[in-house]
Amino acid sequence: MNNRTIGVILIIAGAALGLWGYDIYDSASSQLSRTLNGDTPIEAWAGMAGGAIAVLAGIIKIK
């Protein structure tokens, strides 16, 4: 595989991972947890941060 293909795969996977993290962040159980004790699930932060890192790595690979 060349760098352009790997970059596109990273962008798509990063976007999916970010959406998954946001879905966890926006879920009803997460909202209840944030309301009661102010905690956000680590899976939500990991998904959103990991997705952002993967998208950035993909953009760098494409250039």
C-alpha positions in Angstrom: 0.0 0.0 0.0 1.2 3.5 -0.7 1.0 6.4 1.7 -2.1 7.9 0.1 -4.1 4.7 0.7 -3.0 4.4 4.3 -3.8 8.1 4.8 -7.4 7.7 3.5 -7.9 4.6 5.7 -6.6 6.5 8.7 -9.0 9.4 8.0 -12.0 7.1 7.6 -11.1 5.0 10.7 -10.4 8.2 12.7 -13.8 9.7 11.7 -15.6 6.5 12.7 -13.7 6.3 16.0 -14.5 9.9 16.8 -18.2 9.4 16.0 -18.2 6.3 18.3 -16.6 8.3 21.1 -19.2 11.1 20.7 -22.0 8.6 20.6 -20.8 7.2 24.0 -20.4 10.8 25.3 -24.0 11.7 24.2 -25.6 8.5 25.5 -28.3 8.6 28.1 -26.2 6.7 30.7 -23.3 9.1 30.2 -25.5 12.1 30.5 -26.9 10.7 33.8 -23.4 10.0 35.1 -22.3 13.5 34.2 -25.3 15.0 35.9 -24.9 13.0 39.1 -21.2 13.1 39.6 -19.6 15.0 36.8 -17.6 12.1 35.3 -17.4 11.5 31.6 -16.6 7.8 30.6 -13.0 7.3 29.6 -14.2 5.5 26.5 -15.7 8.7 25.2 -12.6 10.7 25.6 -10.4 7.9 24.2 -12.6 7.6 21.1 -12.8 11.3 20.4 -9.1 11.9 21.0 -8.0 8.7 19.2 -10.2 9.6 16.3 -8.7 13.1 16.1 -5.2 11.7 16.2 -6.0 9.2 13.5 -7.5 11.9 11.2 -4.5 14.1 11.7 -2.1 11.2 11.0 -4.1 10.4 7.8 -3.9 14.0 6.6 -0.2 14.0 7.2 0.2 10.8 5.2 -1.8 12.1 2.3 0.4 15.2 1.9 
